[in-house]
Amino acid sequence: MPQTYLLIDLYILAQMNTSKSSSDFGPLLKALQQITQWLGNEDGFRILIASHHLREFKSQELAAHNTIIKHQMLGNRVSVRGCRHADQPRKVIARWWEDKLLEAAHPTLHFILQGQADMRAANYSVHCLPGDAIFYPAGIPKSDGSVPDYVNISPDAFCDTLMFSPGELFGQGLECSIAHSRDNKLILNAADEGCWVKNIQIAQLYTGLSDELEAKGNTKIAHQFLSLILALLQREIKDGNASSGWQFSTVPTPQVRQTLIQRAIEYMQANQDQRLTIDGVARHAGMSRTAFTVEFRRETGQSFREYLIDHRLEYAKVLLKDANHTVNRIGELVGLSPGRLRALFHEKFQCSPETFRKS
């Protein structure tokens, strides 16, 4: 196990309840097996991707039963601030109290197991049946869990859903929980129907799945990610490596905060050829933008932008030693346009990339 994860592993273990055997999570295992079977029949399984705007949502392939109900927003978006310590990761960014919606900091995936559901997203809801799943990228308004997952279907309507969420320590594992909508209530958190699985490999696969779905990429690749996640979750639960729950109930220690920043830096270095934003990297680290900004400067002595530019330029200097790369190609590899790369070289080193190469 990489050393960078050791301290955070110890911290999580200190917060977790004692792991339980697979017999304690019978309903959860049954649900995972059910989804695995659906996944084997791709024609009978689909993942819908929630969007801010109804037109964008309708642009994807929908089944005949995926009828849509449009809603009028009753209230305004209210940022969640509270008295949470600046260093503590948060799960909710904002709420629409009158609409019973929230904006989550991390992506979640919901599977309809039984019954029929009207899954809310922004100002609309989509009708779903067993075999449907809906993916909510971070920041997409969704139900806050205070009301059932259906809208005026029938007096005896019901549905059961399973949710995947990275929890409060994004990148360290996956949280799974079953919710039951009955009458006018949402029932969840039964002891054997929810667990936290600490497994970095599963967390990385979930990040890959999320990225693929957000990019509306290849469906088969997304299904392969999901298939691996399901297999690993079932193995970990059967091996007794699942906890019935854990709480991030105290402010992370300095060592844990440092590990979160290290995770962010590793992500930046691995994706430096991509467009990186402070919000996206903070989300990947499992921190709010404010906490990330403060902690990043504390750990690196630089702002996010300063660090990113310096790292890109240092990597460009290494690549310039290789005559096989043109300056334009080097710009692509470090995430900068050729013009921007030249401007930064003149600003930082008082020479052009070509002159630096000759020297």
Residue, then its C-alpha position, 0 to 999 in steps of 0.5 A: m500500500p502506498q505510504t501516502y495512504l497510510l495515515i488516512d487509512l488509520y484515520i478511517l479505521a479509527q472512525m469505522n464500526t467493526s467490520k461485519s461478515s457477509s451474512d450481515f449484508g444479505p439484502l445488499l449482496k442480493a441487490l448487487q447480484q441482481i444488478t450484475q445479472w442486469l448488466g449481463n443483459e445490456d439490452g435490459f439495463r441502462i444508465l441515464i445521466a442527469s443534467h442541469h437542463l431538460r433538453e440536454f437530458k432528452s438528448q440521450e437515448l431513453a426507453a419508452h417508459n422513461t416519461i418525464i415530468k417537468h416541475q416548477m422550482l419553488g425556492n432559491r438555491v441556498s449555499v450550505r455553510g453552517c459552522r463546519h470547520a474549513d478543513q472538513p470535507r462536505k457532502v452537500i454544497a447547496r439546498w433548495w429547501e422548498d423543492k426538497l433538493l440538494e446539490a451534492a459535492h460528489p457524483t452518485l449512482h442510483f439503481i431502481l431495484q423494484g417498483q417504479a420511481d420518478m427520479r428527480a433532477a433539477n426541475y424535472s423527474v424521469h420515470c424509471l423501472p427496475g433495470d434503470a439506473i440514473f447517474y448524478p454528476a456532482g452539482i446536479p440538483k437531486s432529491d434530498g432524501s426527505v420524500p419518496d422516489y415517486v410522484n403521484i404514481s398511485p396510492d399503493a406505489f412503492c420502489d426500492t433503490l440502491m445508491f453508490s456514493p464515494g462518501e465524505l472521504f472521496g477516493q478512499g472507498l464506496e458507500c452502498s445503501i438501499a432505500h425503500s419508498r412506501d406510502n409517503k415515506l422514504i425508509l433507509n439505513a437498515a443495518d443490513e442494507g447499507c455499508w462502507v467498503k474501504n478499498i482504494q481500487i474500488a474508489q478509482l474504478y468509481t472515479g473512472l466510471s464517473d468520468e466516462l459517464e460525465a463525458k457521455g463516453n462509450t457505454k460498453i466501457a462504462h459497463q465494464f467499469l461498473s462490472l468490476i466495481l460490482a465484483l469487487l464490492q461483492r468480494e469485499i463484503k463476502d470477505g468481511n471487509a465492509s463496515s455497517g457505517w462510519q462517521f467523519s465526526t471530527v475535524p481531520t488531523p493535519q496528517v489527513r489533510q496533508t494526505l488529501i492535498q497529496r492526492a490532489i497533487e498526484y491527480m494534477q500531475a497525472n492529468q496535466d495535459q488536461r484542463l484542470t480547474i480548482d473546483g474539479v481538483a478540490r472535488h477529486a480530493g474530497m474537499s470544498r473549494t474554500a478548504f482546498t484553497v487554504e490547505f493547498r497554499r499551506e502545504t505547498g506555499q503556492s496558490f493552485r494556479e501558481y503550482l500548476i503553472d510551475h509544474r507544467l513549465e518544469y515538465a516542459k523543460v524536461l521535454l525540451k531536452d528531447a529533440n523529437h518533440t516540437v514546441n507545439r507538441i510539448g505545449e499539448l503534453v503540458g496542457l498549454s497552447p504554444g502561444r501561452l507556453r512561449a509567453l510563460f517562458h519569456e515571463k519566467f525564464q526570459c527566453s523562448p522555449e527554442t532558446f532554452r532548448k539550444s542552451 
